[in-house]
Amino acid sequence: MLGLPGVFLLLQAVISVHTELVAVPVTVTDRRGRHVDGLTQQDFRVFEDGRPQPITVFHNGEEPITIGLIVDRSGSMRDYAEAMQVVVTSLLRSIGPNDELFAIGFNDDVSFALPEERPFTHDTREVEVALFAIPAEGRTALYDGVAQGLEHADHGATGRNVLIVVSDGADNGSRETYEHVLALARRSQTVIYAIGGLGRSPDPDMENTGLLKRLCRDSGGVAYFPRSAKQLADAAIRVGRDIRAQYTLGFMPETRSDARVFRRIEVKVSAAGHKRVQVRTRSGYVVEP
């Protein structure tokens, strides 16, 4: 617990800044995990290395989002076709009419669902059909899929990026390492969510389960591991609600004489009517030379 009494701060990951504006995605929930809606700019305070910063940009979740579905199409998915259909369909229902969408399937290789000349779309049905046209075969190159998704999301036009990773298991076929993918995530403003297991009962101590949780947490997102069909649908609904309820704060970084590359961010929230709130965001950003 940090900062003001009754305010919990979960401060993760790193934002890499290539422009002057520092964007900070923030999710605020109450003690029961319900989103706290209706907050205003005056309810937030942002600190850079302990110094308060004026908030120059504030969005309350209504703006369009660039959303990438990163979907497992390995051979094992043949046994989970129905579960995958439930998750993908539920996720696509949360897409707003002004959101831009792309999709990637991964097995031994990484395949973009949309044609190269049209990298984004607003048509959810087109994405669904194209994703399931990728054969379910080969191994699970999950890290390769996430790495390609992070790079592709940067070409989006909305300024808010989200990746949603859907897989039945752990990585066993990537060329990229987890360390490289984590570094990419920490130099991105993309929030990562994951729905893993797809009805299996994952070992919470399994290394790959922990790594996927860390990757999501460090970006400001969440990883879910549902064990039943109902939990699958519920997890997809939670992800859809979370990305719609997210606040975005922006501030102009200080011009400082020190050579410090990493600058720590803290966000504090005062929410009237809530004794305790939980704030999920990143922990800082990297100043690029």
C-alpha positions, 0 to 999 in steps of 0.5 A: 500500500502506497500513498494516501490512506485507503488507496492501493497502487499496483504499479507495473511495467515501463513506457518507452517515450519517443515523443514528449507526451507520456501516456499512462493507462489506468484501471481503477476498481473497488474492493470487490473488483468492480470498475469505478466509473465516472472519475474526473481529471481532478480525482487523479494525481500523477507523480514522476520520480516523486514530483507531482506532474500537471495532467495535460490529457485525460480520457475516460475510456470512450475513445477508439482503441487499436485491438489485436487478437493474438490467437493460438492456432497450434495442433492442440487447438483441434481439441479446443475448437469450441472453447476457442470459438466461445472466447473469440466470439465473446471478445469480438462482441466488445469491439466498438464501432470506431475501434480498429482491429487486427488479428494474428494466429500463431503455431510454428509460424506467425500469420496475420489474418488480414491481407497485407494491404489492409492491416486493420479493419472495423469488421469483426466478422471478417476477423473471425472468419480469417482467424479460423481459416488458419489451420490448427497445426504445429507447435505453440510459438506464443512469444513470436505471436506477441512480439509481432502483435506489439510491433503491429499495434504501434502502426495503429491510428487510435493512440490506445493499444491493447493486445488480447492473447488467447491460448490453450497452453504454454510456449514451445515453439518460439524463436523469440525469447520471453526476455525479448518479448518482455523488453518489447512490452516495456518499451510499448504503451500497449496493454496486454491481456491473456486468456489461457488454459481454455478449460484446462486446470493450469498449474499456478506454479508452472513457469510459463503460466507465471511468465504470462501473468507477469507479461500482462501485469507489467503492461497494466493488463491481467491474465485469466486461466478459466477452468470451465465454459462459463468461466471462459465466457466470463473472462472474455466479458471481463477483458472487454469491460476492462478495456472500455473502462480504462482511463488514460492520463497524459503529462509532459515530462520534465526537462532535467539535467540528470542522465537518468533514463528510467523515470518512475510513475505513481498514480494516486486516486481519490474516489468519493464514496469508495474507502479503498480503490485499487489502481492498475497501471505501469510503474514508469517509462524510459526516456529514449536518447 
